[in-house]
Amino acid sequence: MMIKRVLLIAIVIYIASYAVFRTMNAEVWANDGQTYVIFPEDVPALYYAYRPLSYLDSALTGMRFHIGPHR
C-alpha cells in the first residue's frame, strides 16, 4: 500500500514538473507560427526524461518539440 502511494506521488510530481517545463519553455516560431517546446541543447537528460510525456502531449494537443533554438 505504501509503495503504491509513493509511486502515485512520483508520477504526479513527474507530470507536474513536465507541465511547468512545457509552460516555461514554449515559444512560437516565426517561420511557421507553431508553438514549440524547446529543450536545452546542453541538458539532454531533460529531453530523455520528458520524451514519453512529449509523445503523449503531441498526440493530444499537437504541440511540437525541438532541441535547442530554431535557426
N, C-alpha and C positions, 0 to 999 in steps of 0.2 A: 504494500500500500504506500509506504514512504517513497519507494523507488518511482512509482507512478507519479506522485506529486512532484518530485524533483525533476523528472523527465518533462512533465507538463510545464513546469516553471521555466525550464531551459528552452523549450520550444516557444513559449510566449516571449521570452527575452530575445530569442533569435529573430522572431518575426517583427517584434517592436524595433529592434536595432536596425533591421533592414528597412523598415518604414521610415525611420529617421534618416538613415543614409540616403535613401531614394529621394526624400524631400530636399535634403541639403545639397545633393549633387545632380539635380535635374537642371538641364538647360535646353533652350530652344536653339537649334542650329539654323542659322540664317539661310543656308543654301536650299534646304528642303522644308523648313517650317515645322519640322517634327521635334518633339521633346525627347531627349536622350538622358539617361543616367550615365554620368561619366565616372568610370572607375580610374583611380590614380595609377599611372604607369609604374610608380616606384613602390607600390604596395600590392603586388599580385595576389597576396593572401586574401585580400578583400574580394577580389574578383572570384576566386575559387570558393570562398566561404559563402558568398551570396549567390553564386551561379544557380543552384537549384531553385531558389525563390525567384530569380530573374526570369527563368524559363516560364514559370507559372504566371508571373506578373505580365510578361509579354503576351502570353496566350489569353489572359483575361482582359487586359487593358490596352494592348497594342503598344505599350511602352517599348522604346528601343534602348539599346545599351552600346557603350563604346568604351574602349580602354584608352585613356589619355585624351587630350584635347583634339578636336577636329582640326584638320589642317587644310 
